[in-house]
Amino acid sequence: MTKVYVLNGPNLNLLGVRDPAMYGTETLADVHDRCAVVASEHGFELDFRQSNHEGELIDWIQEAGHAVRDGQSIGVVLNAGAYTHTSVALADAISGLSVPTIEVHISNVHAREAFRQHSYLSAVASGIIVGLGTYGYEAGIRALAHQKNVLRP
Ligand code: DQA
């Protein structure tokens, strides 16, 4: 079964508790359940993970890249949290293996502090979703499916 990876970076384990005015009241488990529904609609197996560690996220992106190359995965929906704004290494992992990656942010990072308005990931992402709340994850899975069918059939 084709896998879709949904990878979450630092502090996203705190969803629902962390600044609900900014990030909403849904927990990461709720997001997982929503993603599972959308993944199964498309016939994908969901692989949903969260880490507070940059190196672990890099390992997972590389894993996803190999799975895509082997025809076993459609790509990654990635909310890298604050690493978005700091990590050349995450960007290198995505571009190094040409991993189809939809960058997702729950909040509208462009309406926030200046340091959140730059992303190292956007230039190597195959799409970017910001400010749609946790619906962005669902949209991200649908976007990967659409890109696979339309752009990389
Ligand atoms: C975030 C935005 C980042 O700036 C922040 O560091 C996060 C969450 C979002 O989903 O809106 O951790 O990626």
Backbone and ligand atoms as CSV (ligand in chain L), in Angstrom:
chain,resi,resn,atom,element,x,y,z
A,1,MET,N,N,0.851,-1.199,0.000
A,1,MET,CA,C,0.000,0.000,0.000
A,1,MET,C,C,0.891,1.255,0.000
A,2,THR,N,N,0.555,2.218,-0.821
A,2,THR,CA,C,1.358,3.448,-0.894
A,2,THR,C,C,1.242,4.226,0.415
A,3,LYS,N,N,2.407,4.657,0.876
A,3,LYS,CA,C,2.435,5.338,2.166
A,3,LYS,C,C,2.443,6.854,2.001
A,4,VAL,N,N,1.740,7.552,2.865
A,4,VAL,CA,C,1.910,9.001,2.955
A,4,VAL,C,C,2.470,9.299,4.345
A,5,TYR,N,N,3.587,10.009,4.354
A,5,TYR,CA,C,4.202,10.399,5.625
A,5,TYR,C,C,3.658,11.763,6.043
A,6,VAL,N,N,3.260,11.876,7.300
A,6,VAL,CA,C,2.925,13.179,7.887
A,6,VAL,C,C,3.877,13.361,9.066
A,7,LEU,N,N,4.810,14.290,8.899
A,7,LEU,CA,C,5.880,14.463,9.878
A,7,LEU,C,C,5.732,15.804,10.590
A,8,ASN,N,N,5.843,15.750,11.889
A,8,ASN,CA,C,5.676,16.935,12.739
A,8,ASN,C,C,6.934,17.197,13.535
A,9,GLY,N,N,7.326,18.462,13.580
A,9,GLY,CA,C,8.526,18.853,14.297
A,9,GLY,C,C,8.259,19.296,15.729
A,10,PRO,N,N,9.204,20.046,16.269
A,10,PRO,CA,C,9.219,20.356,17.698
A,10,PRO,C,C,7.980,21.093,18.180
A,11,ASN,N,N,7.565,20.686,19.349
A,11,ASN,CA,C,6.469,21.309,20.109
A,11,ASN,C,C,5.079,21.010,19.545
A,12,LEU,N,N,5.016,20.308,18.433
A,12,LEU,CA,C,3.682,19.985,17.901
A,12,LEU,C,C,3.007,18.890,18.715
A,13,ASN,N,N,3.779,18.206,19.553
A,13,ASN,CA,C,3.163,17.284,20.524
A,13,ASN,C,C,2.321,18.050,21.544
A,14,LEU,N,N,2.502,19.370,21.601
A,14,LEU,CA,C,1.762,20.185,22.586
A,14,LEU,C,C,0.474,20.771,22.003
A,15,LEU,N,N,0.149,20.403,20.774
A,15,LEU,CA,C,-1.075,20.954,20.165
A,15,LEU,C,C,-2.276,20.730,21.082
A,16,GLY,N,N,-3.122,21.737,21.152
A,16,GLY,CA,C,-4.293,21.656,22.023
A,16,GLY,C,C,-4.051,22.350,23.355
A,17,VAL,N,N,-2.777,22.355,23.770
A,17,VAL,CA,C,-2.395,22.979,25.042
A,17,VAL,C,C,-1.633,24.272,24.768
A,18,ARG,N,N,-0.812,24.210,23.718
A,18,ARG,CA,C,0.083,25.317,23.385
A,18,ARG,C,C,-0.688,26.422,22.659
A,19,ASP,N,N,-0.740,27.587,23.240
A,19,ASP,CA,C,-1.301,28.785,22.606
A,19,ASP,C,C,-2.530,28.469,21.738
A,20,PRO,N,N,-3.622,28.046,22.357
A,20,PRO,CA,C,-4.795,27.636,21.564
A,20,PRO,C,C,-5.349,28.746,20.684
A,21,ALA,N,N,-5.119,30.005,21.067
A,21,ALA,CA,C,-5.616,31.106,20.226
A,21,ALA,C,C,-4.893,31.100,18.877
A,22,MET,N,N,-3.657,30.628,18.881
A,22,MET,CA,C,-2.856,30.586,17.647
A,22,MET,C,C,-3.033,29.266,16.905
A,23,TYR,N,N,-3.023,28.156,17.676
A,23,TYR,CA,C,-2.944,26.836,17.041
A,23,TYR,C,C,-4.222,26.002,17.177
A,24,GLY,N,N,-5.225,26.533,17.902
A,24,GLY,CA,C,-6.483,25.800,18.033
A,24,GLY,C,C,-6.471,24.833,19.206
A,25,THR,N,N,-7.571,24.136,19.360
A,25,THR,CA,C,-7.747,23.260,20.529
A,25,THR,C,C,-7.618,21.779,20.181
A,26,GLU,N,N,-7.483,21.475,18.902
A,26,GLU,CA,C,-7.307,20.067,18.523
A,26,GLU,C,C,-5.940,19.571,18.981
A,27,THR,N,N,-5.880,18.334,19.392
A,27,THR,CA,C,-4.598,17.731,19.758
A,27,THR,C,C,-3.961,17.093,18.519
A,28,LEU,N,N,-2.694,16.681,18.682
A,28,LEU,CA,C,-2.022,16.014,17.556
A,28,LEU,C,C,-2.710,14.676,17.260
A,29,ALA,N,N,-3.259,14.058,18.293
A,29,ALA,CA,C,-4.002,12.797,18.078
A,29,ALA,C,C,-5.244,13.062,17.219
A,30,ASP,N,N,-5.904,14.205,17.443
A,30,ASP,CA,C,-7.053,14.566,16.598
A,30,ASP,C,C,-6.601,14.753,15.143
A,31,VAL,N,N,-5.462,15.422,14.985
A,31,VAL,CA,C,-4.941,15.657,13.624
A,31,VAL,C,C,-4.631,14.315,12.964
A,32,HIS,N,N,-4.016,13.435,13.744
A,32,HIS,CA,C,-3.741,12.089,13.218
A,32,HIS,C,C,-5.021,11.440,12.703
A,33,ASP,N,N,-6.087,11.515,13.497
A,33,ASP,CA,C,-7.329,10.828,13.119
A,33,ASP,C,C,-7.910,11.430,11.839
A,34,ARG,N,N,-7.833,12.755,11.729
A,34,ARG,CA,C,-8.323,13.404,10.497
A,34,ARG,C,C,-7.495,12.970,9.290
A,35,CYS,N,N,-6.178,12.922,9.480
A,35,CYS,CA,C,-5.299,12.513,8.381
A,35,CYS,C,C,-5.576,11.064,7.983
A,36,ALA,N,N,-5.866,10.220,8.971
A,36,ALA,CA,C,-6.118,8.802,8.685
A,36,ALA,C,C,-7.335,8.651,7.777
A,37,VAL,N,N,-8.365,9.464,8.022
A,37,VAL,CA,C,-9.574,9.407,7.195
A,37,VAL,C,C,-9.238,9.791,5.752
A,38,VAL,N,N,-8.512,10.897,5.607
A,38,VAL,CA,C,-8.186,11.382,4.253
A,38,VAL,C,C,-7.246,10.408,3.540
A,39,ALA,N,N,-6.268,9.888,4.282
A,39,ALA,CA,C,-5.332,8.929,3.672
A,39,ALA,C,C,-6.103,7.714,3.167
A,40,SER,N,N,-7.017,7.212,3.965
A,40,SER,CA,C,-7.731,5.999,3.536
A,40,SER,C,C,-8.666,6.295,2.368
A,41,GLU,N,N,-9.216,7.498,2.314
A,41,GLU,CA,C,-10.026,7.889,1.134
A,41,GLU,C,C,-9.233,7.730,-0.158
A,42,HIS,N,N,-7.925,8.022,-0.062
A,42,HIS,CA,C,-7.073,7.956,-1.256
A,42,HIS,C,C,-6.391,6.596,-1.397
A,43,GLY,N,N,-6.679,5.704,-0.463
A,43,GLY,CA,C,-6.046,4.382,-0.509
A,43,GLY,C,C,-4.598,4.392,-0.057
A,44,PHE,N,N,-4.229,5.379,0.760
A,44,PHE,CA,C,-2.854,5.458,1.266
A,44,PHE,C,C,-2.789,4.908,2.689
A,45,GLU,N,N,-1.626,4.362,3.016
A,45,GLU,CA,C,-1.332,4.023,4.411
A,45,GLU,C,C,-0.713,5.260,5.058
A,46,LEU,N,N,-1.233,5.661,6.207
A,46,LEU,CA,C,-0.723,6.853,6.893
A,46,LEU,C,C,0.426,6.484,7.826
A,47,ASP,N,N,1.540,7.226,7.688
A,47,ASP,CA,C,2.637,7.089,8.648
A,47,ASP,C,C,2.817,8.456,9.300
A,48,PHE,N,N,2.319,8.606,10.499
A,48,PHE,CA,C,2.199,9.907,11.165
A,48,PHE,C,C,3.154,9.939,12.354
A,49,ARG,N,N,4.063,10.897,12.367
A,49,ARG,CA,C,5.095,10.926,13.419
A,49,ARG,C,C,5.349,12.349,13.905
A,50,GLN,N,N,5.910,12.443,15.091
A,50,GLN,CA,C,6.321,13.749,15.654
A,50,GLN,C,C,7.649,13.570,16.358
A,51,SER,N,N,8.540,14.544,16.182
A,51,SER,CA,C,9.793,14.526,16.937
A,51,SER,C,C,10.208,15.941,17.319
A,52,ASN,N,N,10.830,16.036,18.464
A,52,ASN,CA,C,11.400,17.318,18.889
A,52,ASN,C,C,12.864,17.450,18.460
A,53,HIS,N,N,13.353,16.472,17.677
A,53,HIS,CA,C,14.781,16.404,17.364
A,53,HIS,C,C,15.021,16.534,15.856
A,54,GLU,N,N,15.843,17.490,15.511
A,54,GLU,CA,C,16.096,17.796,14.099
A,54,GLU,C,C,16.651,16.581,13.342
A,55,GLY,N,N,17.637,15.906,13.953
A,55,GLY,CA,C,18.270,14.769,13.271
A,55,GLY,C,C,17.276,13.652,12.995
A,56,GLU,N,N,16.351,13.448,13.922
A,56,GLU,CA,C,15.351,12.392,13.722
A,56,GLU,C,C,14.437,12.750,12.537
A,57,LEU,N,N,14.081,14.018,12.455
A,57,LEU,CA,C,13.251,14.461,11.320
A,57,LEU,C,C,14.003,14.264,10.004
A,58,ILE,N,N,15.304,14.540,10.011
A,58,ILE,CA,C,16.119,14.353,8.804
A,58,ILE,C,C,16.156,12.876,8.425
A,59,ASP,N,N,16.344,12.004,9.419
A,59,ASP,CA,C,16.340,10.558,9.138
A,59,ASP,C,C,15.004,10.143,8.517
A,60,TRP,N,N,13.922,10.689,9.034
A,60,TRP,CA,C,12.591,10.300,8.525
A,60,TRP,C,C,12.372,10.813,7.104
A,61,ILE,N,N,12.867,12.024,6.822
A,61,ILE,CA,C,12.721,12.551,5.457
A,61,ILE,C,C,13.531,11.686,4.482
A,62,GLN,N,N,14.729,11.297,4.907
A,62,GLN,CA,C,15.533,10.406,4.052
A,62,GLN,C,C,14.822,9.077,3.834
A,63,GLU,N,N,14.239,8.542,4.913
A,63,GLU,CA,C,13.481,7.281,4.796
A,63,GLU,C,C,12.355,7.452,3.770
A,64,ALA,N,N,11.644,8.573,3.888
A,64,ALA,CA,C,10.533,8.830,2.962
A,64,ALA,C,C,11.055,8.962,1.536
A,65,GLY,N,N,12.191,9.615,1.373
A,65,GLY,CA,C,12.766,9.791,0.042
A,65,GLY,C,C,13.093,8.450,-0.611
A,66,HIS,N,N,13.652,7.537,0.175
A,66,HIS,CA,C,13.949,6.198,-0.369
A,66,HIS,C,C,12.653,5.469,-0.705
A,67,ALA,N,N,11.639,5.636,0.149
A,67,ALA,CA,C,10.347,4.969,-0.103
A,67,ALA,C,C,9.701,5.522,-1.380
A,68,VAL,N,N,9.824,6.820,-1.597
A,68,VAL,CA,C,9.274,7.404,-2.828
A,68,VAL,C,C,10.015,6.839,-4.037
A,69,ARG,N,N,11.344,6.805,-3.925
A,69,ARG,CA,C,12.164,6.283,-5.031
A,69,ARG,C,C,11.789,4.831,-5.369
A,70,ASP,N,N,11.481,4.067,-4.305
A,70,ASP,CA,C,11.117,2.654,-4.494
A,70,ASP,C,C,9.646,2.466,-4.871
A,71,GLY,N,N,8.922,3.576,-5.050
A,71,GLY,CA,C,7.512,3.477,-5.446
A,71,GLY,C,C,6.591,3.087,-4.301
A,72,GLN,N,N,7.088,3.247,-3.062
A,72,GLN,CA,C,6.279,2.821,-1.917
A,72,GLN,C,C,5.618,3.979,-1.186
A,73,SER,N,N,5.944,5.203,-1.582
A,73,SER,CA,C,5.355,6.363,-0.893
A,73,SER,C,C,5.094,7.479,-1.888
A,74,ILE,N,N,4.106,8.258,-1.544
A,74,ILE,CA,C,3.725,9.399,-2.378
A,74,ILE,C,C,4.463,10.674,-1.953
A,75,GLY,N,N,4.981,10.683,-0.717
A,75,GLY,CA,C,5.703,11.865,-0.244
A,75,GLY,C,C,5.346,12.231,1.186
A,76,VAL,N,N,5.665,13.478,1.521
A,76,VAL,CA,C,5.630,13.928,2.914
A,76,VAL,C,C,4.795,15.196,3.060
A,77,VAL,N,N,3.939,15.200,4.058
A,77,VAL,CA,C,3.341,16.444,4.545
A,77,VAL,C,C,4.150,16.799,5.785
A,78,LEU,N,N,4.776,17.972,5.782
A,78,LEU,CA,C,5.734,18.318,6.839
A,78,LEU,C,C,5.379,19.626,7.519
A,79,ASN,N,N,5.118,19.533,8.814
A,79,ASN,CA,C,5.102,20.743,9.639
A,79,ASN,C,C,6.349,20.670,10.506
A,80,ALA,N,N,7.373,21.367,10.094
A,80,ALA,CA,C,8.670,21.284,10.785
A,80,ALA,C,C,8.754,22.227,11.976
A,81,GLY,N,N,7.640,22.886,12.311
A,81,GLY,CA,C,7.660,23.802,13.453
A,81,GLY,C,C,8.755,24.839,13.273
A,82,ALA,N,N,9.420,25.171,14.366
A,82,ALA,CA,C,10.423,26.239,14.320
A,82,ALA,C,C,11.648,25.874,13.475
A,83,TYR,N,N,11.880,24.575,13.226
A,83,TYR,CA,C,13.007,24.204,12.360
A,83,TYR,C,C,12.827,24.740,10.936
A,84,THR,N,N,11.579,25.023,10.583
A,84,THR,CA,C,11.288,25.648,9.292
A,84,THR,C,C,12.172,26.873,9.069
A,85,HIS,N,N,12.357,27.637,10.149
A,85,HIS,CA,C,13.001,28.952,10.046
A,85,HIS,C,C,14.500,28.888,10.303
A,86,THR,N,N,14.998,27.685,10.614
A,86,THR,CA,C,16.413,27.587,11.008
A,86,THR,C,C,17.199,26.506,10.278
A,87,SER,N,N,16.517,25.522,9.700
A,87,SER,CA,C,17.232,24.293,9.342
A,87,SER,C,C,17.569,24.155,7.856
A,88,VAL,N,N,18.821,24.468,7.536
A,88,VAL,CA,C,19.345,24.179,6.200
A,88,VAL,C,C,19.406,22.666,6.010
A,89,ALA,N,N,19.668,21.947,7.097
A,89,ALA,CA,C,19.827,20.487,7.000
A,89,ALA,C,C,18.521,19.801,6.588
A,90,LEU,N,N,17.407,20.283,7.093
A,90,LEU,CA,C,16.117,19.707,6.673
A,90,LEU,C,C,15.880,19.992,5.182
A,91,ALA,N,N,16.172,21.217,4.776
A,91,ALA,CA,C,16.009,21.573,3.361
A,91,ALA,C,C,16.904,20.699,2.483
A,92,ASP,N,N,18.137,20.458,2.938
A,92,ASP,CA,C,19.066,19.621,2.161
A,92,ASP,C,C,18.557,18.187,2.043
A,93,ALA,N,N,17.921,17.686,3.105
A,93,ALA,CA,C,17.380,16.311,3.056
A,93,ALA,C,C,16.269,16.233,2.014
A,94,ILE,N,N,15.408,17.244,1.988
A,94,ILE,CA,C,14.295,17.258,1.032
A,94,ILE,C,C,14.822,17.356,-0.400
A,95,SER,N,N,15.745,18.312,-0.603
A,95,SER,CA,C,16.228,18.502,-1.978
A,95,SER,C,C,17.187,17.396,-2.396
A,96,GLY,N,N,17.958,16.879,-1.441
A,96,GLY,CA,C,18.960,15.852,-1.768
A,96,GLY,C,C,18.339,14.607,-2.363
A,97,LEU,N,N,17.151,14.260,-1.894
A,97,LEU,CA,C,16.488,13.053,-2.406
A,97,LEU,C,C,15.234,13.408,-3.207
A,98,SER,N,N,15.074,14.696,-3.517
A,98,SER,CA,C,13.885,15.163,-4.280
A,98,SER,C,C,12.594,14.598,-3.686
A,99,VAL,N,N,12.431,14.765,-2.393
A,99,VAL,CA,C,11.256,14.206,-1.713
A,99,VAL,C,C,10.061,15.130,-1.938
A,100,PRO,N,N,8.990,14.648,-2.587
A,100,PRO,CA,C,7.810,15.496,-2.726
A,100,PRO,C,C,7.296,15.866,-1.332
A,101,THR,N,N,7.326,17.156,-1.036
A,101,THR,CA,C,7.041,17.606,0.329
A,101,THR,C,C,6.095,18.788,0.306
A,102,ILE,N,N,4.991,18.654,1.015
A,102,ILE,CA,C,4.092,19.786,1.203
A,102,ILE,C,C,4.389,20.372,2.589
A,103,GLU,N,N,4.840,21.609,2.588
A,103,GLU,CA,C,5.135,22.316,3.848
A,103,GLU,C,C,3.818,22.872,4.408
A,104,VAL,N,N,3.546,22.534,5.656
A,104,VAL,CA,C,2.295,22.978,6.280
A,104,VAL,C,C,2.600,23.786,7.538
A,105,HIS,N,N,1.867,24.876,7.697
A,105,HIS,CA,C,1.862,25.604,8.966
A,105,HIS,C,C,0.426,25.871,9.370
A,106,ILE,N,N,0.132,25.566,10.592
A,106,ILE,CA,C,-1.227,25.752,11.109
A,106,ILE,C,C,-1.573,27.237,11.123
A,107,SER,N,N,-0.641,28.022,11.614
A,107,SER,CA,C,-0.866,29.472,11.702
A,107,SER,C,C,-0.412,30.146,10.412
A,108,ASN,N,N,-0.851,31.379,10.237
A,108,ASN,CA,C,-0.363,32.164,9.097
A,108,ASN,C,C,0.959,32.807,9.492
A,109,VAL,N,N,2.041,32.112,9.178
A,109,VAL,CA,C,3.366,32.572,9.604
A,109,VAL,C,C,3.703,33.949,9.030
A,110,HIS,N,N,3.073,34.313,7.922
A,110,HIS,CA,C,3.371,35.611,7.292
A,110,HIS,C,C,2.743,36.781,8.040
A,111,ALA,N,N,1.818,36.470,8.927
A,111,ALA,CA,C,1.194,37.525,9.724
A,111,ALA,C,C,1.808,37.593,11.122
A,112,ARG,N,N,2.925,36.896,11.316
A,112,ARG,CA,C,3.533,36.810,12.649
A,112,ARG,C,C,4.904,37.493,12.665
A,113,GLU,N,N,5.735,37.129,13.628
A,113,GLU,CA,C,7.035,37.784,13.778
A,113,GLU,C,C,7.861,37.630,12.490
A,114,ALA,N,N,8.753,38.587,12.275
A,114,ALA,CA,C,9.577,38.581,11.051
A,114,ALA,C,C,10.356,37.274,10.911
A,115,PHE,N,N,10.852,36.720,12.031
A,115,PHE,CA,C,11.678,35.508,11.907
A,115,PHE,C,C,10.872,34.310,11.415
A,116,ARG,N,N,9.547,34.376,11.536
A,116,ARG,CA,C,8.723,33.263,11.036
A,116,ARG,C,C,8.373,33.437,9.556
A,117,GLN,N,N,8.741,34.569,8.998
A,117,GLN,CA,C,8.341,34.847,7.619
A,117,GLN,C,C,9.351,34.328,6.608
A,118,HIS,N,N,10.455,33.783,7.115
A,118,HIS,CA,C,11.390,33.113,6.209
A,118,HIS,C,C,11.398,31.617,6.503
A,119,SER,N,N,11.314,30.839,5.426
A,119,SER,CA,C,11.370,29.382,5.550
A,119,SER,C,C,12.491,28.852,4.678
A,120,TYR,N,N,13.364,28.029,5.270
A,120,TYR,CA,C,14.378,27.340,4.466
A,120,TYR,C,C,13.753,26.239,3.615
A,121,LEU,N,N,12.532,25.844,3.970
A,121,LEU,CA,C,11.915,24.694,3.309
A,121,LEU,C,C,11.130,25.073,2.057
A,122,SER,N,N,10.624,26.305,2.031
A,122,SER,CA,C,9.690,26.665,0.950
A,122,SER,C,C,10.305,26.504,-0.434
A,123,ALA,N,N,11.594,26.818,-0.555
A,123,ALA,CA,C,12.232,26.756,-1.881
A,123,ALA,C,C,12.368,25.320,-2.386
A,124,VAL,N,N,12.333,24.359,-1.472
A,124,VAL,CA,C,12.497,22.960,-1.898
A,124,VAL,C,C,11.194,22.168,-1.759
A,125,ALA,N,N,10.137,22.826,-1.261
A,125,ALA,CA,C,8.841,22.152,-1.101
A,125,ALA,C,C,8.124,22.095,-2.438
A,126,SER,N,N,7.263,21.096,-2.582
A,126,SER,CA,C,6.458,21.050,-3.815
A,126,SER,C,C,5.156,21.811,-3.640
A,127,GLY,N,N,4.887,22.290,-2.439
A,127,GLY,CA,C,3.739,23.143,-2.181
A,127,GLY,C,C,3.788,23.622,-0.746
A,128,ILE,N,N,3.068,24.698,-0.482
A,128,ILE,CA,C,3.107,25.326,0.844
A,128,ILE,C,C,1.678,25.661,1.254
A,129,ILE,N,N,1.305,25.283,2.474
A,129,ILE,CA,C,-0.034,25.582,2.995
A,129,ILE,C,C,0.148,26.281,4.341
A,130,VAL,N,N,-0.326,27.496,4.446
A,130,VAL,CA,C,-0.198,28.213,5.722
A,130,VAL,C,C,-1.537,28.809,6.128
A,131,GLY,N,N,-1.758,28.832,7.434
A,131,GLY,CA,C,-2.870,29.611,7.977
A,131,GLY,C,C,-4.243,28.982,7.858
A,132,LEU,N,N,-4.319,27.713,7.473
A,132,LEU,CA,C,-5.628,27.056,7.354
A,132,LEU,C,C,-5.976,26.254,8.604
A,133,GLY,N,N,-5.209,26.472,9.676
A,133,GLY,CA,C,-5.426,25.646,10.862
A,133,GLY,C,C,-5.024,24.206,10.572
A,134,THR,N,N,-5.550,23.283,11.369
A,134,THR,CA,C,-5.141,21.884,11.201
A,134,THR,C,C,-5.713,21.276,9.912
A,135,TYR,N,N,-6.664,21.963,9.294
A,135,TYR,CA,C,-7.166,21.508,7.984
A,135,TYR,C,C,-6.022,21.442,6.960
A,136,GLY,N,N,-4.977,22.224,7.191
A,136,GLY,CA,C,-3.837,22.237,6.271
A,136,GLY,C,C,-3.217,20.858,6.081
A,137,TYR,N,N,-3.259,20.031,7.118
A,137,TYR,CA,C,-2.695,18.674,6.984
A,137,TYR,C,C,-3.508,17.861,5.976
A,138,GLU,N,N,-4.827,17.975,6.133
A,138,GLU,CA,C,-5.741,17.260,5.229
A,138,GLU,C,C,-5.505,17.737,3.794
A,139,ALA,N,N,-5.438,19.062,3.639
A,139,ALA,CA,C,-5.194,19.643,2.322
A,139,ALA,C,C,-3.843,19.168,1.773
A,140,GLY,N,N,-2.879,19.009,2.671
A,140,GLY,CA,C,-1.551,18.560,2.251
A,140,GLY,C,C,-1.578,17.164,1.661
A,141,ILE,N,N,-2.316,16.264,2.299
A,141,ILE,CA,C,-2.417,14.893,1.768
A,141,ILE,C,C,-3.112,14.924,0.410
A,142,ARG,N,N,-4.199,15.696,0.331
A,142,ARG,CA,C,-4.913,15.787,-0.953
A,142,ARG,C,C,-4.011,16.393,-2.029
A,143,ALA,N,N,-3.206,17.374,-1.652
A,143,ALA,CA,C,-2.307,18.014,-2.625
A,143,ALA,C,C,-1.267,17.027,-3.140
A,144,LEU,N,N,-0.716,16.188,-2.265
A,144,LEU,CA,C,0.261,15.186,-2.715
A,144,LEU,C,C,-0.376,14.234,-3.716
A,145,ALA,N,N,-1.611,13.813,-3.416
A,145,ALA,CA,C,-2.318,12.896,-4.317
A,145,ALA,C,C,-2.552,13.581,-5.664
A,146,HIS,N,N,-2.964,14.836,-5.608
A,146,HIS,CA,C,-3.226,15.596,-6.829
A,146,HIS,C,C,-1.936,15.760,-7.641
A,147,GLN,N,N,-0.858,16.111,-6.966
A,147,GLN,CA,C,0.412,16.302,-7.672
A,147,GLN,C,C,0.871,15.009,-8.322
A,148,LYS,N,N,0.662,13.915,-7.622
A,148,LYS,CA,C,1.079,12.615,-8.164
A,148,LYS,C,C,0.294,12.322,-9.441
A,149,ASN,N,N,-1.021,12.592,-9.393
A,149,ASN,CA,C,-1.857,12.269,-10.551
A,149,ASN,C,C,-1.633,13.228,-11.712
A,150,VAL,N,N,-1.470,14.503,-11.379
A,150,VAL,CA,C,-1.473,15.529,-12.428
A,150,VAL,C,C,-0.056,15.913,-12.862
A,151,LEU,N,N,0.835,16.041,-11.896
A,151,LEU,CA,C,2.165,16.555,-12.230
A,151,LEU,C,C,3.200,15.442,-12.443
A,152,ARG,N,N,3.017,14.319,-11.740
A,152,ARG,CA,C,4.020,13.254,-11.857
A,152,ARG,C,C,3.346,11.911,-12.126
A,153,PRO,N,N,2.476,11.842,-13.158
A,153,PRO,CA,C,1.714,10.594,-13.329
A,153,PRO,C,C,2.617,9.410,-13.703
L,1,DQA,C1,C,4.158,26.432,13.001
L,1,DQA,C2,C,4.714,27.854,12.859
L,1,DQA,C3,C,6.149,27.914,13.379
L,1,DQA,O1,O,6.636,29.251,13.261
L,1,DQA,C4,C,6.179,27.522,14.836
L,1,DQA,O2,O,7.519,27.531,15.302
L,1,DQA,C5,C,5.536,26.211,15.088
L,1,DQA,C6,C,4.269,25.918,14.422
L,1,DQA,C7,C,2.678,26.347,12.587
L,1,DQA,O3,O,2.197,25.232,12.400
L,1,DQA,O4,O,1.998,27.375,12.480
L,1,DQA,O5,O,5.997,25.424,15.892
L,1,DQA,O6,O,4.887,25.564,12.130
